[in-house]
């Protein structure tokens, strides 16, 4: 099996949520191909998701060193550094990601968050099909009530009762690691 096929298998494990098995698979790939930047990046993602930010920083740095034009590794490095509270280093890594891929809005957003006071980004909760308590409910669709007389259509809007909401979180939380930028 080629390194690319092995990495694809490891990423499939990772996406299924088998973080420890994926980490082991990435380490096996790196034992055979220690200069495989994409495997270092994927290992960093798995380590970050398991709470090992220092290990993730090491893996992301190695990926960025091996492949200097790897914007996703720089963005992931910035997110891991940010998680550790190393704000100046995080800003530099996010800036490097932007320099490599200036059209990616996620990189700009992450740098803006760092500059707004070093906000520690957290991964979004898993999709459970339930709405977050910080996001207001969408109003019900507009319905028509058509009386027998065609001249008087009445439009009504049905909406949920107004509830006090907690302060809104930024509308689009981006966390480069949770977007799993593999390549």
VENMOMO-V188082 format. One record per residue. N is the residue number from 1. SS is DSSP state (A for helix, B for strand, O for the rest). D_LAST is the distance of its C-alpha to the last C-alpha in whole Angstrom. Layout:
BEGIN
n/ss/d_last
N/SS/D_LAST
N/SS/D_LAST
END
This chain:
BEGIN
n/ss/d_last
1/O/20
2/O/17
3/A/14
4/A/11
5/A/14
6/A/15
7/A/11
8/A/11
9/A/15
10/A/14
11/A/11
12/A/14
13/A/17
14/A/15
15/A/15
16/O/18
17/O/19
18/O/20
19/A/19
20/A/21
21/A/20
22/A/17
23/A/17
24/A/20
25/A/17
26/A/15
27/A/18
28/A/19
29/A/16
30/A/16
31/A/20
32/A/20
33/O/17
34/O/17
35/O/15
36/O/12
37/A/9
38/A/7
39/A/10
40/A/11
41/A/9
42/A/9
43/A/13
44/A/13
45/A/12
46/A/15
47/A/17
48/A/17
49/A/18
50/O/21
51/O/22
52/O/21
53/A/20
54/A/22
55/A/20
56/A/16
57/A/17
58/A/18
59/A/15
60/A/13
61/A/15
62/A/15
63/A/11
64/A/12
65/A/15
66/A/14
67/O/11
68/O/13
69/O/11
70/O/8
71/A/9
72/A/7
73/A/9
74/A/12
75/A/12
76/A/12
77/A/14
78/A/16
79/A/16
80/A/17
81/A/20
82/A/21
83/A/22
84/O/24
85/O/26
86/O/25
87/A/25
88/A/25
89/A/22
90/A/20
91/A/21
92/A/21
93/A/17
94/A/17
95/A/18
96/A/16
97/A/13
98/A/16
99/A/17
100/A/13
101/O/13
102/O/16
103/O/16
104/O/14
105/A/16
106/A/15
107/A/15
108/A/18
109/A/19
110/A/18
111/A/20
112/A/23
113/A/23
114/A/23
115/A/26
116/O/28
117/O/29
118/O/26
119/O/26
120/O/24
121/O/21
122/O/22
123/O/20
124/O/21
125/O/24
126/O/23
127/O/24
128/O/27
129/O/29
130/O/31
131/O/31
132/O/30
133/O/34
134/O/32
135/O/32
136/O/35
137/O/36
138/O/35
139/O/39
140/O/40
141/O/40
142/O/43
143/B/46
144/B/49
145/B/52
146/B/54
147/O/58
148/O/61
149/O/61
150/O/59
151/O/60
152/O/58
153/B/55
154/B/53
155/B/50
156/B/49
157/O/46
158/O/45
159/O/43
160/O/43
161/O/45
162/O/44
163/O/43
164/O/42
165/O/38
166/O/37
167/O/35
168/O/32
169/O/29
170/O/27
171/O/26
172/O/22
173/O/21
174/O/17
175/O/16
176/O/12
177/O/12
178/O/14
179/O/11
180/O/9
181/O/6
182/O/4
183/O/0
END
